């Protein structure tokens, strides 16, 4: 599962999960861009991918965290 964080005024206000199969590009690779588009279409706003294990952007973006 891929996690995406909504950023408002440099604060994380929401974190949602998107199924990995929904963010695969034409070559079968996970695409942050596709995930961001899904989040924006569903909920609007500015989104970035985050991860619990620190593989993406080093630290997990939890609600209330500064981004």
PDB file of N, H, CA, C and O in Angstrom:
ATOM      1  N   UNK A   1       0.833  -1.178   0.000  1.00  0.00           N
ATOM      2  CA  UNK A   1       0.000   0.000   0.000  1.00  0.00           C
ATOM      3  C   UNK A   1       0.877   1.240   0.000  1.00  0.00           C
ATOM      4  O   UNK A   1       1.912   1.292   0.665  1.00  0.00           O
ATOM      5  N   UNK A   2       0.446   2.230  -0.754  1.00  0.00           N
ATOM      6  H   UNK A   2      -0.395   2.188  -1.294  1.00  0.00           H
ATOM      7  CA  UNK A   2       1.176   3.493  -0.839  1.00  0.00           C
ATOM      8  C   UNK A   2       0.452   4.533   0.012  1.00  0.00           C
ATOM      9  O   UNK A   2      -0.777   4.608   0.001  1.00  0.00           O
ATOM     10  N   UNK A   3       1.211   5.322   0.737  1.00  0.00           N
ATOM     11  H   UNK A   3       2.210   5.261   0.745  1.00  0.00           H
ATOM     12  CA  UNK A   3       0.655   6.359   1.604  1.00  0.00           C
ATOM     13  C   UNK A   3       0.916   7.724   0.980  1.00  0.00           C
ATOM     14  O   UNK A   3       2.005   7.999   0.474  1.00  0.00           O
ATOM     15  N   UNK A   4      -0.107   8.570   1.028  1.00  0.00           N
ATOM     16  H   UNK A   4      -0.991   8.347   1.439  1.00  0.00           H
ATOM     17  CA  UNK A   4       0.005   9.921   0.494  1.00  0.00           C
ATOM     18  C   UNK A   4      -0.472  10.906   1.550  1.00  0.00           C
ATOM     19  O   UNK A   4      -1.478  10.681   2.223  1.00  0.00           O
ATOM     20  N   UNK A   5       0.275  12.011   1.683  1.00  0.00           N
ATOM     21  H   UNK A   5       1.092  12.194   1.136  1.00  0.00           H
ATOM     22  CA  UNK A   5      -0.013  13.020   2.696  1.00  0.00           C
ATOM     23  C   UNK A   5      -0.482  14.306   2.032  1.00  0.00           C
ATOM     24  O   UNK A   5       0.108  14.770   1.056  1.00  0.00           O
ATOM     25  N   UNK A   6      -1.554  14.874   2.579  1.00  0.00           N
ATOM     26  H   UNK A   6      -2.033  14.497   3.372  1.00  0.00           H
ATOM     27  CA  UNK A   6      -2.048  16.167   2.108  1.00  0.00           C
ATOM     28  C   UNK A   6      -1.327  17.260   2.875  1.00  0.00           C
ATOM     29  O   UNK A   6      -1.237  17.220   4.102  1.00  0.00           O
ATOM     30  N   UNK A   7      -0.812  18.244   2.135  1.00  0.00           N
ATOM     31  H   UNK A   7      -0.886  18.278   1.138  1.00  0.00           H
ATOM     32  CA  UNK A   7      -0.037  19.338   2.730  1.00  0.00           C
ATOM     33  C   UNK A   7      -0.824  20.640   2.583  1.00  0.00           C
ATOM     34  O   UNK A   7      -1.211  21.026   1.480  1.00  0.00           O
ATOM     35  N   UNK A   8      -1.052  21.307   3.712  1.00  0.00           N
ATOM     36  H   UNK A   8      -0.738  20.993   4.608  1.00  0.00           H
ATOM     37  CA  UNK A   8      -1.703  22.614   3.712  1.00  0.00           C
ATOM     38  C   UNK A   8      -0.915  23.545   4.619  1.00  0.00           C
ATOM     39  O   UNK A   8      -0.714  23.247   5.796  1.00  0.00           O
ATOM     40  N   UNK A   9      -0.468  24.672   4.076  1.00  0.00           N
ATOM     41  H   UNK A   9      -0.631  24.914   3.120  1.00  0.00           H
ATOM     42  CA  UNK A   9       0.316  25.640   4.847  1.00  0.00           C
ATOM     43  C   UNK A   9       1.488  24.969   5.561  1.00  0.00           C
ATOM     44  O   UNK A   9       1.743  25.229   6.737  1.00  0.00           O
ATOM     45  N   UNK A  10       2.200  24.097   4.830  1.00  0.00           N
ATOM     46  H   UNK A  10       1.993  23.886   3.874  1.00  0.00           H
ATOM     47  CA  UNK A  10       3.385  23.384   5.329  1.00  0.00           C
ATOM     48  C   UNK A  10       3.095  22.400   6.457  1.00  0.00           C
ATOM     49  O   UNK A  10       4.017  21.976   7.154  1.00  0.00           O
ATOM     50  N   UNK A  11       1.831  22.029   6.650  1.00  0.00           N
ATOM     51  H   UNK A  11       1.082  22.373   6.084  1.00  0.00           H
ATOM     52  CA  UNK A  11       1.464  21.038   7.653  1.00  0.00           C
ATOM     53  C   UNK A  11       0.767  19.854   6.983  1.00  0.00           C
ATOM     54  O   UNK A  11       0.028  20.024   6.014  1.00  0.00           O
ATOM     55  N   UNK A  12       1.011  18.661   7.510  1.00  0.00           N
ATOM     56  H   UNK A  12       1.611  18.524   8.297  1.00  0.00           H
ATOM     57  CA  UNK A  12       0.333  17.472   7.034  1.00  0.00           C
ATOM     58  C   UNK A  12      -1.041  17.441   7.709  1.00  0.00           C
ATOM     59  O   UNK A  12      -1.134  17.390   8.936  1.00  0.00           O
ATOM     60  N   UNK A  13      -2.103  17.470   6.903  1.00  0.00           N
ATOM     61  H   UNK A  13      -2.028  17.511   5.906  1.00  0.00           H
ATOM     62  CA  UNK A  13      -3.458  17.513   7.454  1.00  0.00           C
ATOM     63  C   UNK A  13      -4.221  16.210   7.268  1.00  0.00           C
ATOM     64  O   UNK A  13      -5.250  15.995   7.909  1.00  0.00           O
ATOM     65  N   UNK A  14      -3.719  15.334   6.386  1.00  0.00           N
ATOM     66  H   UNK A  14      -2.883  15.510   5.865  1.00  0.00           H
ATOM     67  CA  UNK A  14      -4.418  14.083   6.125  1.00  0.00           C
ATOM     68  C   UNK A  14      -3.432  13.104   5.511  1.00  0.00           C
ATOM     69  O   UNK A  14      -2.540  13.506   4.764  1.00  0.00           O
ATOM     70  N   UNK A  15      -3.581  11.836   5.817  1.00  0.00           N
ATOM     71  H   UNK A  15      -4.305  11.509   6.425  1.00  0.00           H
ATOM     72  CA  UNK A  15      -2.794  10.775   5.189  1.00  0.00           C
ATOM     73  C   UNK A  15      -3.765   9.691   4.748  1.00  0.00           C
ATOM     74  O   UNK A  15      -4.595   9.227   5.530  1.00  0.00           O
ATOM     75  N   UNK A  16      -3.652   9.291   3.478  1.00  0.00           N
ATOM     76  H   UNK A  16      -2.978   9.668   2.842  1.00  0.00           H
ATOM     77  CA  UNK A  16      -4.524   8.237   2.971  1.00  0.00           C
ATOM     78  C   UNK A  16      -3.678   7.135   2.332  1.00  0.00           C
ATOM     79  O   UNK A  16      -2.501   7.327   2.029  1.00  0.00           O
ATOM     80  N   UNK A  17      -4.301   5.994   2.141  1.00  0.00           N
ATOM     81  H   UNK A  17      -5.257   5.838   2.388  1.00  0.00           H
ATOM     82  CA  UNK A  17      -3.644   4.843   1.531  1.00  0.00           C
ATOM     83  C   UNK A  17      -4.244   4.618   0.148  1.00  0.00           C
ATOM     84  O   UNK A  17      -5.462   4.653  -0.032  1.00  0.00           O
ATOM     85  N   UNK A  18      -3.359   4.386  -0.831  1.00  0.00           N
ATOM     86  H   UNK A  18      -2.371   4.358  -0.685  1.00  0.00           H
ATOM     87  CA  UNK A  18      -3.782   4.076  -2.192  1.00  0.00           C
ATOM     88  C   UNK A  18      -3.196   2.709  -2.534  1.00  0.00           C
ATOM     89  O   UNK A  18      -2.019   2.453  -2.282  1.00  0.00           O
ATOM     90  N   UNK A  19      -4.007   1.847  -3.099  1.00  0.00           N
ATOM     91  H   UNK A  19      -4.963   2.055  -3.303  1.00  0.00           H
ATOM     92  CA  UNK A  19      -3.544   0.513  -3.470  1.00  0.00           C
ATOM     93  C   UNK A  19      -2.437   0.614  -4.515  1.00  0.00           C
ATOM     94  O   UNK A  19      -2.542   1.380  -5.474  1.00  0.00           O
ATOM     95  N   UNK A  20      -1.382  -0.161  -4.321  1.00  0.00           N
ATOM     96  H   UNK A  20      -1.297  -0.783  -3.543  1.00  0.00           H
ATOM     97  CA  UNK A  20      -0.248  -0.129  -5.251  1.00  0.00           C
ATOM     98  C   UNK A  20      -0.669  -0.374  -6.694  1.00  0.00           C
ATOM     99  O   UNK A  20      -0.104   0.221  -7.612  1.00  0.00           O
ATOM    100  N   UNK A  21      -1.652  -1.241  -6.905  1.00  0.00           N
ATOM    101  H   UNK A  21      -2.111  -1.724  -6.159  1.00  0.00           H
ATOM    102  CA  UNK A  21      -2.068  -1.551  -8.272  1.00  0.00           C
ATOM    103  C   UNK A  21      -2.691  -0.343  -8.972  1.00  0.00           C
ATOM    104  O   UNK A  21      -2.749  -0.297 -10.201  1.00  0.00           O
ATOM    105  N   UNK A  22      -3.153   0.627  -8.198  1.00  0.00           N
ATOM    106  H   UNK A  22      -3.106   0.590  -7.199  1.00  0.00           H
ATOM    107  CA  UNK A  22      -3.765   1.825  -8.784  1.00  0.00           C
ATOM    108  C   UNK A  22      -2.741   2.859  -9.233  1.00  0.00           C
ATOM    109  O   UNK A  22      -3.090   3.814  -9.928  1.00  0.00           O
ATOM    110  N   UNK A  23      -1.474   2.680  -8.843  1.00  0.00           N
ATOM    111  H   UNK A  23      -1.190   1.905  -8.278  1.00  0.00           H
ATOM    112  CA  UNK A  23      -0.471   3.683  -9.196  1.00  0.00           C
ATOM    113  C   UNK A  23       0.631   3.112 -10.088  1.00  0.00           C
ATOM    114  O   UNK A  23       1.747   3.630 -10.118  1.00  0.00           O
ATOM    115  N   UNK A  24       0.308   2.047 -10.810  1.00  0.00           N
ATOM    116  H   UNK A  24      -0.599   1.626 -10.786  1.00  0.00           H
ATOM    117  CA  UNK A  24       1.284   1.467 -11.725  1.00  0.00           C
ATOM    118  C   UNK A  24       1.237   2.183 -13.065  1.00  0.00           C
ATOM    119  O   UNK A  24       0.162   2.420 -13.616  1.00  0.00           O
ATOM    120  N   UNK A  25       2.419   2.528 -13.589  1.00  0.00           N
ATOM    121  H   UNK A  25       3.292   2.336 -13.142  1.00  0.00           H
ATOM    122  CA  UNK A  25       2.484   3.163 -14.901  1.00  0.00           C
ATOM    123  C   UNK A  25       2.428   2.092 -15.990  1.00  0.00           C
ATOM    124  O   UNK A  25       2.251   0.912 -15.687  1.00  0.00           O
ATOM    125  N   UNK A  26       2.573   2.484 -17.227  1.00  0.00           N
ATOM    126  H   UNK A  26       2.717   3.443 -17.473  1.00  0.00           H
ATOM    127  CA  UNK A  26       2.492   1.580 -18.359  1.00  0.00           C
ATOM    128  C   UNK A  26       3.534   0.483 -18.361  1.00  0.00           C
ATOM    129  O   UNK A  26       3.353  -0.548 -19.009  1.00  0.00           O
ATOM    130  N   UNK A  27       4.641   0.700 -17.630  1.00  0.00           N
ATOM    131  H   UNK A  27       4.788   1.538 -17.103  1.00  0.00           H
ATOM    132  CA  UNK A  27       5.710  -0.302 -17.542  1.00  0.00           C
ATOM    133  C   UNK A  27       5.585  -1.175 -16.300  1.00  0.00           C
ATOM    134  O   UNK A  27       6.427  -2.042 -16.063  1.00  0.00           O
ATOM    135  N   UNK A  28       4.531  -0.951 -15.500  1.00  0.00           N
ATOM    136  H   UNK A  28       3.848  -0.247 -15.693  1.00  0.00           H
ATOM    137  CA  UNK A  28       4.336  -1.740 -14.293  1.00  0.00           C
ATOM    138  C   UNK A  28       5.088  -1.242 -13.081  1.00  0.00           C
ATOM    139  O   UNK A  28       5.190  -1.951 -12.080  1.00  0.00           O
ATOM    140  N   UNK A  29       5.625  -0.011 -13.154  1.00  0.00           N
ATOM    141  H   UNK A  29       5.542   0.566 -13.967  1.00  0.00           H
ATOM    142  CA  UNK A  29       6.352   0.581 -12.028  1.00  0.00           C
ATOM    143  C   UNK A  29       5.431   1.511 -11.246  1.00  0.00           C
ATOM    144  O   UNK A  29       4.577   2.183 -11.825  1.00  0.00           O
ATOM    145  N   UNK A  30       5.610   1.545  -9.923  1.00  0.00           N
ATOM    146  H   UNK A  30       6.304   1.000  -9.453  1.00  0.00           H
ATOM    147  CA  UNK A  30       4.834   2.476  -9.108  1.00  0.00           C
ATOM    148  C   UNK A  30       5.204   3.904  -9.466  1.00  0.00           C
ATOM    149  O   UNK A  30       6.380   4.224  -9.640  1.00  0.00           O
ATOM    150  N   UNK A  31       4.198   4.760  -9.574  1.00  0.00           N
ATOM    151  H   UNK A  31       3.243   4.500  -9.432  1.00  0.00           H
ATOM    152  CA  UNK A  31       4.404   6.149  -9.961  1.00  0.00           C
ATOM    153  C   UNK A  31       3.783   7.076  -8.924  1.00  0.00           C
ATOM    154  O   UNK A  31       2.572   7.052  -8.702  1.00  0.00           O
ATOM    155  N   UNK A  32       4.622   7.890  -8.293  1.00  0.00           N
ATOM    156  H   UNK A  32       5.606   7.909  -8.473  1.00  0.00           H
ATOM    157  CA  UNK A  32       4.116   8.871  -7.341  1.00  0.00           C
ATOM    158  C   UNK A  32       3.167   9.840  -8.047  1.00  0.00           C
ATOM    159  O   UNK A  32       2.153  10.245  -7.480  1.00  0.00           O
ATOM    160  N   UNK A  33       3.496  10.205  -9.272  1.00  0.00           N
ATOM    161  H   UNK A  33       4.320   9.875  -9.733  1.00  0.00           H
ATOM    162  CA  UNK A  33       2.670  11.144 -10.024  1.00  0.00           C
ATOM    163  C   UNK A  33       1.246  10.632 -10.177  1.00  0.00           C
ATOM    164  O   UNK A  33       0.294  11.390  -9.994  1.00  0.00           O
ATOM    165  N   UNK A  34       1.088   9.356 -10.511  1.00  0.00           N
ATOM    166  H   UNK A  34       1.861   8.740 -10.660  1.00  0.00           H
ATOM    167  CA  UNK A  34      -0.258   8.778 -10.637  1.00  0.00           C
ATOM    168  C   UNK A  34      -0.987   8.803  -9.303  1.00  0.00           C
ATOM    169  O   UNK A  34      -2.182   9.094  -9.258  1.00  0.00           O
ATOM    170  N   UNK A  35      -0.287   8.502  -8.219  1.00  0.00           N
ATOM    171  H   UNK A  35       0.683   8.265  -8.256  1.00  0.00           H
ATOM    172  CA  UNK A  35      -0.899   8.541  -6.892  1.00  0.00           C
ATOM    173  C   UNK A  35      -1.346   9.928  -6.498  1.00  0.00           C
ATOM    174  O   UNK A  35      -2.427  10.105  -5.936  1.00  0.00           O
ATOM    175  N   UNK A  36      -0.514  10.914  -6.791  1.00  0.00           N
ATOM    176  H   UNK A  36       0.364  10.771  -7.248  1.00  0.00           H
ATOM    177  CA  UNK A  36      -0.859  12.304  -6.494  1.00  0.00           C
ATOM    178  C   UNK A  36      -2.096  12.707  -7.290  1.00  0.00           C
ATOM    179  O   UNK A  36      -2.986  13.369  -6.756  1.00  0.00           O
ATOM    180  N   UNK A  37      -2.160  12.315  -8.558  1.00  0.00           N
ATOM    181  H   UNK A  37      -1.437  11.777  -8.992  1.00  0.00           H
ATOM    182  CA  UNK A  37      -3.331  12.636  -9.387  1.00  0.00           C
ATOM    183  C   UNK A  37      -4.606  12.024  -8.812  1.00  0.00           C
ATOM    184  O   UNK A  37      -5.654  12.670  -8.801  1.00  0.00           O
ATOM    185  N   UNK A  38      -4.524  10.789  -8.338  1.00  0.00           N
ATOM    186  H   UNK A  38      -3.673  10.264  -8.347  1.00  0.00           H
ATOM    187  CA  UNK A  38      -5.684  10.136  -7.731  1.00  0.00           C
ATOM    188  C   UNK A  38      -6.149  10.922  -6.507  1.00  0.00           C
ATOM    189  O   UNK A  38      -7.339  11.194  -6.355  1.00  0.00           O
ATOM    190  N   UNK A  39      -5.219  11.281  -5.647  1.00  0.00           N
ATOM    191  H   UNK A  39      -4.251  11.060  -5.770  1.00  0.00           H
ATOM    192  CA  UNK A  39      -5.551  12.028  -4.426  1.00  0.00           C
ATOM    193  C   UNK A  39      -6.166  13.384  -4.763  1.00  0.00           C
ATOM    194  O   UNK A  39      -7.163  13.781  -4.159  1.00  0.00           O
ATOM    195  N   UNK A  40      -5.579  14.090  -5.718  1.00  0.00           N
ATOM    196  H   UNK A  40      -4.769  13.768  -6.208  1.00  0.00           H
ATOM    197  CA  UNK A  40      -6.098  15.400  -6.102  1.00  0.00           C
ATOM    198  C   UNK A  40      -7.495  15.289  -6.699  1.00  0.00           C
ATOM    199  O   UNK A  40      -8.361  16.116  -6.415  1.00  0.00           O
ATOM    200  N   UNK A  41      -7.718  14.274  -7.522  1.00  0.00           N
ATOM    201  H   UNK A  41      -7.015  13.601  -7.754  1.00  0.00           H
ATOM    202  CA  UNK A  41      -9.038  14.098  -8.126  1.00  0.00           C
ATOM    203  C   UNK A  41     -10.095  13.757  -7.085  1.00  0.00           C
ATOM    204  O   UNK A  41     -11.241  14.190  -7.203  1.00  0.00           O
ATOM    205  N   UNK A  42      -9.727  12.992  -6.077  1.00  0.00           N
ATOM    206  H   UNK A  42      -8.796  12.640  -5.981  1.00  0.00           H
ATOM    207  CA  UNK A  42     -10.676  12.596  -5.036  1.00  0.00           C
ATOM    208  C   UNK A  42     -10.919  13.694  -4.008  1.00  0.00           C
ATOM    209  O   UNK A  42     -12.054  13.942  -3.602  1.00  0.00           O
ATOM    210  N   UNK A  43      -9.814  14.361  -3.583  1.00  0.00           N
ATOM    211  H   UNK A  43      -8.891  14.159  -3.912  1.00  0.00           H
ATOM    212  CA  UNK A  43      -9.912  15.238  -2.419  1.00  0.00           C
ATOM    213  C   UNK A  43      -9.368  16.647  -2.629  1.00  0.00           C
ATOM    214  O   UNK A  43      -9.473  17.486  -1.735  1.00  0.00           O
ATOM    215  N   UNK A  44      -8.787  16.918  -3.802  1.00  0.00           N
ATOM    216  H   UNK A  44      -8.702  16.236  -4.528  1.00  0.00           H
ATOM    217  CA  UNK A  44      -8.202  18.233  -4.054  1.00  0.00           C
ATOM    218  C   UNK A  44      -6.957  18.456  -3.212  1.00  0.00           C
ATOM    219  O   UNK A  44      -6.595  17.611  -2.394  1.00  0.00           O
ATOM    220  N   UNK A  45      -6.314  19.576  -3.407  1.00  0.00           N
ATOM    221  H   UNK A  45      -6.609  20.263  -4.071  1.00  0.00           H
ATOM    222  CA  UNK A  45      -5.170  19.952  -2.590  1.00  0.00           C
ATOM    223  C   UNK A  45      -3.829  19.477  -3.107  1.00  0.00           C
ATOM    224  O   UNK A  45      -3.706  18.991  -4.231  1.00  0.00           O
ATOM    225  N   UNK A  46      -2.839  19.628  -2.268  1.00  0.00           N
ATOM    226  H   UNK A  46      -2.938  20.023  -1.355  1.00  0.00           H
ATOM    227  CA  UNK A  46      -1.454  19.278  -2.574  1.00  0.00           C
ATOM    228  C   UNK A  46      -1.099  18.000  -1.841  1.00  0.00           C
ATOM    229  O   UNK A  46      -1.285  17.901  -0.628  1.00  0.00           O
ATOM    230  N   UNK A  47      -0.584  17.010  -2.581  1.00  0.00           N
ATOM    231  H   UNK A  47      -0.434  17.090  -3.566  1.00  0.00           H
ATOM    232  CA  UNK A  47      -0.279  15.700  -2.023  1.00  0.00           C
ATOM    233  C   UNK A  47       1.143  15.281  -2.347  1.00  0.00           C
ATOM    234  O   UNK A  47       1.673  15.626  -3.403  1.00  0.00           O
ATOM    235  N   UNK A  48       1.768  14.528  -1.428  1.00  0.00           N
ATOM    236  H   UNK A  48       1.338  14.248  -0.570  1.00  0.00           H
ATOM    237  CA  UNK A  48       3.076  13.912  -1.650  1.00  0.00           C
ATOM    238  C   UNK A  48       3.028  12.485  -1.121  1.00  0.00           C
ATOM    239  O   UNK A  48       2.263  12.166  -0.210  1.00  0.00           O
ATOM    240  N   UNK A  49       3.855  11.640  -1.708  1.00  0.00           N
ATOM    241  H   UNK A  49       4.476  11.899  -2.447  1.00  0.00           H
ATOM    242  CA  UNK A  49       3.927  10.266  -1.214  1.00  0.00           C
ATOM    243  C   UNK A  49       4.839  10.218   0.000  1.00  0.00           C
ATOM    244  O   UNK A  49       5.828  10.947   0.070  1.00  0.00           O
ATOM    245  N   UNK A  50       4.509   9.368   0.943  1.00  0.00           N
ATOM    246  H   UNK A  50       3.705   8.776   0.885  1.00  0.00           H
ATOM    247  CA  UNK A  50       5.310   9.185   2.149  1.00  0.00           C
ATOM    248  C   UNK A  50       5.380   7.691   2.445  1.00  0.00           C
ATOM    249  O   UNK A  50       4.630   6.914   1.854  1.00  0.00           O
ATOM    250  N   UNK A  51       6.258   7.278   3.342  1.00  0.00           N
ATOM    251  H   UNK A  51       6.867   7.909   3.822  1.00  0.00           H
ATOM    252  CA  UNK A  51       6.348   5.856   3.671  1.00  0.00           C
ATOM    253  C   UNK A  51       6.764   5.662   5.119  1.00  0.00           C
ATOM    254  O   UNK A  51       7.548   6.436   5.668  1.00  0.00           O
ATOM    255  N   UNK A  52       6.224   4.613   5.726  1.00  0.00           N
ATOM    256  H   UNK A  52       5.587   3.984   5.280  1.00  0.00           H
ATOM    257  CA  UNK A  52       6.555   4.283   7.112  1.00  0.00           C
ATOM    258  C   UNK A  52       8.015   3.884   7.260  1.00  0.00           C
ATOM    259  O   UNK A  52       8.637   4.180   8.280  1.00  0.00           O
ATOM    260  N   UNK A  53       8.569   3.215   6.253  1.00  0.00           N
ATOM    261  H   UNK A  53       8.063   2.974   5.425  1.00  0.00           H
ATOM    262  CA  UNK A  53       9.925   2.690   6.379  1.00  0.00           C
ATOM    263  C   UNK A  53      11.002   3.681   5.957  1.00  0.00           C
ATOM    264  O   UNK A  53      12.183   3.333   5.964  1.00  0.00           O
ATOM    265  N   UNK A  54      10.631   4.904   5.590  1.00  0.00           N
ATOM    266  H   UNK A  54       9.671   5.187   5.584  1.00  0.00           H
ATOM    267  CA  UNK A  54      11.616   5.931   5.264  1.00  0.00           C
ATOM    268  C   UNK A  54      12.217   5.814   3.878  1.00  0.00           C
ATOM    269  O   UNK A  54      13.200   6.492   3.580  1.00  0.00           O
ATOM    270  N   UNK A  55      11.660   4.979   3.027  1.00  0.00           N
ATOM    271  H   UNK A  55      10.862   4.428   3.268  1.00  0.00           H
ATOM    272  CA  UNK A  55      12.188   4.852   1.664  1.00  0.00           C
ATOM    273  C   UNK A  55      11.866   6.060   0.801  1.00  0.00           C
ATOM    274  O   UNK A  55      12.541   6.310  -0.197  1.00  0.00           O
ATOM    275  N   UNK A  56      10.846   6.803   1.176  1.00  0.00           N
ATOM    276  H   UNK A  56      10.297   6.599   1.987  1.00  0.00           H
ATOM    277  CA  UNK A  56      10.429   7.975   0.411  1.00  0.00           C
ATOM    278  C   UNK A  56      10.480   9.185   1.329  1.00  0.00           C
ATOM    279  O   UNK A  56       9.767   9.234   2.332  1.00  0.00           O
ATOM    280  N   UNK A  57      11.296  10.137   1.004  1.00  0.00           N
ATOM    281  H   UNK A  57      11.875  10.097   0.189  1.00  0.00           H
ATOM    282  CA  UNK A  57      11.452  11.391   1.750  1.00  0.00           C
ATOM    283  C   UNK A  57      11.915  11.185   3.189  1.00  0.00           C
ATOM    284  O   UNK A  57      11.605  12.005   4.054  1.00  0.00           O
ATOM    285  N   UNK A  58      12.622  10.150   3.452  1.00  0.00           N
ATOM    286  H   UNK A  58      12.874   9.485   2.750  1.00  0.00           H
ATOM    287  CA  UNK A  58      13.288   9.855   4.725  1.00  0.00           C
ATOM    288  C   UNK A  58      12.358   9.670   5.920  1.00  0.00           C
ATOM    289  O   UNK A  58      12.441   8.641   6.591  1.00  0.00           O
ATOM    290  N   UNK A  59      11.471  10.629   6.215  1.00  0.00           N
ATOM    291  H   UNK A  59      11.404  11.465   5.670  1.00  0.00           H
ATOM    292  CA  UNK A  59      10.588  10.539   7.378  1.00  0.00           C
ATOM    293  C   UNK A  59       9.136  10.399   6.947  1.00  0.00           C
ATOM    294  O   UNK A  59       8.712  10.981   5.949  1.00  0.00           O
ATOM    295  N   UNK A  60       8.379   9.617   7.713  1.00  0.00           N
ATOM    296  H   UNK A  60       8.724   9.143   8.524  1.00  0.00           H
ATOM    297  CA  UNK A  60       6.947   9.484   7.470  1.00  0.00           C
ATOM    298  C   UNK A  60       6.263  10.812   7.773  1.00  0.00           C
ATOM    299  O   UNK A  60       6.566  11.458   8.776  1.00  0.00           O
ATOM    300  N   UNK A  61       5.340  11.216   6.903  1.00  0.00           N
ATOM    301  H   UNK A  61       5.094  10.692   6.088  1.00  0.00           H
ATOM    302  CA  UNK A  61       4.623  12.471   7.080  1.00  0.00           C
ATOM    303  C   UNK A  61       3.321  12.205   7.820  1.00  0.00           C
ATOM    304  O   UNK A  61       2.299  11.921   7.196  1.00  0.00           O
ATOM    305  N   UNK A  62       3.350  12.295   9.134  1.00  0.00           N
ATOM    306  H   UNK A  62       4.180  12.525   9.641  1.00  0.00           H
ATOM    307  CA  UNK A  62       2.158  12.064   9.950  1.00  0.00           C
ATOM    308  C   UNK A  62       1.328  13.321  10.104  1.00  0.00           C
ATOM    309  O   UNK A  62       1.836  14.433   9.959  1.00  0.00           O
ATOM    310  N   UNK A  63       0.053  13.142  10.398  1.00  0.00           N
ATOM    311  H   UNK A  63      -0.360  12.239  10.516  1.00  0.00           H
ATOM    312  CA  UNK A  63      -0.838  14.289  10.587  1.00  0.00           C
ATOM    313  C   UNK A  63      -0.287  15.194  11.689  1.00  0.00           C
ATOM    314  O   UNK A  63       0.085  14.729  12.766  1.00  0.00           O
ATOM    315  N   UNK A  64      -0.244  16.488  11.397  1.00  0.00           N
ATOM    316  H   UNK A  64      -0.546  16.865  10.521  1.00  0.00           H
ATOM    317  CA  UNK A  64       0.288  17.473  12.325  1.00  0.00           C
ATOM    318  C   UNK A  64       1.767  17.764  12.153  1.00  0.00           C
ATOM    319  O   UNK A  64       2.288  18.717  12.732  1.00  0.00           O
ATOM    320  N   UNK A  65       2.443  16.950  11.362  1.00  0.00           N
ATOM    321  H   UNK A  65       2.020  16.175  10.891  1.00  0.00           H
ATOM    322  CA  UNK A  65       3.870  17.166  11.126  1.00  0.00           C
ATOM    323  C   UNK A  65       4.066  18.364  10.189  1.00  0.00           C
ATOM    324  O   UNK A  65       3.205  18.660   9.361  1.00  0.00           O
ATOM    325  N   UNK A  66       5.177  19.028  10.326  1.00  0.00           N
ATOM    326  H   UNK A  66       5.876  18.787  10.999  1.00  0.00           H
ATOM    327  CA  UNK A  66       5.555  20.113   9.415  1.00  0.00           C
ATOM    328  C   UNK A  66       6.208  19.501   8.196  1.00  0.00           C
ATOM    329  O   UNK A  66       7.026  18.588   8.309  1.00  0.00           O
ATOM    330  N   UNK A  67       5.844  20.006   7.034  1.00  0.00           N
ATOM    331  H   UNK A  67       5.180  20.748   6.943  1.00  0.00           H
ATOM    332  CA  UNK A  67       6.443  19.531   5.790  1.00  0.00           C
ATOM    333  C   UNK A  67       7.129  20.669   5.091  1.00  0.00           C
ATOM    334  O   UNK A  67       7.701  20.480   4.017  1.00  0.00           O
TER     335      UNK A  67
END
